[in-house]
Amino acid sequence: MKKLLMLFVLAMVIVSGCGQDNTDSVYDKDEDQAGVDLNRDHDGVREGDGPNFTRDQDDGMTMTDQNPNLLNTDNENHHSFSQDVQKAKDVISDAGYEPGSIWINGGEMNVTAQLQGRVTRKDRENAQKTLQEKLSRALPRYDINVDIE
């Protein structure tokens, strides 16, 4: 009997929450908690700043402009490492060497270039120094390590 009575009381508590009538509100139609809402133009749409206001809805903004965590992939000025690797290959080819492997690790660029034919150690060191200077001028953001094979 106690269980039935407790179940009945619980059901009354749950059902009584649904029967409230909030027609007599503390706030009038044109007021909010801070008082009179002067930003409302009788059309029910608030003017102002923020994502729910009309001024911000049609500014031509896309989702990539709004969310800083999304990558901006439609920008032509976007930096990529493949552009830097291609630039290094172009500099090596213009210097008269054949580009080998090129890899980037943080702020370092490791470059390998091949010389044509047999060369002396002094020629190899001069070629390495010259190529490192040219690459440093072309790609100043990297510390460049050149290896001549």
N, C-alpha and C positions, 0 to 999 in steps of 0.2 A: 504494500500500500504506500509506503514511504517513497519507493522508486517511482510509482505512478504519479504521486503528488509532485515530486521533484521534476519529472518530465513535463508535467502540466505547467509548472511555474516557469521552466526554461522556455517552453513554447510561447507562453504569454510575453515573456521578455523579448523574445525574438520578433514576434508579430507586432508588439507595441511600437517598435522602432519604425515600422513601415507606415504607421497610421498618422504620422505627424503632418500637420497642415501648416505650411510656411507662407501663407498668403499675407499675413501681417508681418512684413519684414521691418527691421530696424532702419534700413536704408531705403530711400525713395528710388524711383527709376533712374534719375539723373545724378545720383550720388554714389560714391564708393566709400570705403572705410575712412578715407581722408577728408570727406566732405563732398562738395559739389565738384563734379568732373567737368572742367571747362574745355577739355580737348575733344568732346564728343559733338559731332554734327548731326544729331537726330537721325543718322542713318545706321547707327549701331557699330560703326567702324571707328576705331580710335586712330588719331593721327599722332605721329611722333616717331621715336627711334626704337629699333628693336625688330626682331624677326616676325612679329605678329602685326606690324603696322603697315599701312598702305604705302608709305613713302619708300620703304625698303623692298617691296615685293617685285617691282619691275624696273630695276636699275641695270638689267642686262648682266647680272652677276651669275656665274655658273657655280657649280658645286666646288670646283677646284679653287675658285676665288674665295670661297667662304670657309673651307675647311683647311687649316694649315697642315694637317697630317697627310693630305693627299699630294702625290707627286705632280708637279706641273710638267706634263709631257708634251703640251702643245706649244711650248715656247721655243722659238728658233734660236734664241741666245742661250739655251740650256747647255751647260757644260757636261761633256761626257769624256771618259778616259779614252774611248776609241778615237776621238778627234786628236787627242794628244799623242797617241801612239802613231796615228797616220802622219801627223806633223813631223814626228821624229824620223819616221821612215823616209819622208820626203827630203828632210835635211841630210840624212845619210846618203841617199841616192844622188842628191845634188852635189855632194862633196866627192862623188866618184867611188863610193864604196857600196858593197851589197849589204843591205840590212839583214840582220839575223833576228834573234829573239829580242823582244822588248817587253819588259814588264814593269808595272808600277806597284810599289809597296809604300803606302802612306805618302810621304813627301819625297821619296826616292824613286828615280827612274833608272833601271838597269838596262843598258843597251849593249848589244853584241853586233859587231860589224865584221865582214870578211873583206880582206884585201885580195886582190887578184895577183896570183903568182907568188914567187918567193921574195921575201923582203928581209932586210936586216933588222936587228933589234932596235937600232937607232931610228930607222924609218918607221917602225911599228910604234915606238914611243912618240915620235913627232906626229904621226897620224892620229894617235889616241888623244894627244893634247889638243890638236887642231879640231878634231871632231867634238871633243868635250866643250871647247869654247863656242863652237857653232851651235851646238845643242843647248848650251846654257843661255845663249842669246835668244834662241827661238822659243825655248820653254823655261822662262825664269822661275816658275813656281816650284820646280823640282831641283833636288840635288842629284846631279846626273853622274852615274858611274859607267864608264865606257870600257869595254873589253874588245880588243882587236884580235881576231883569229887569223 
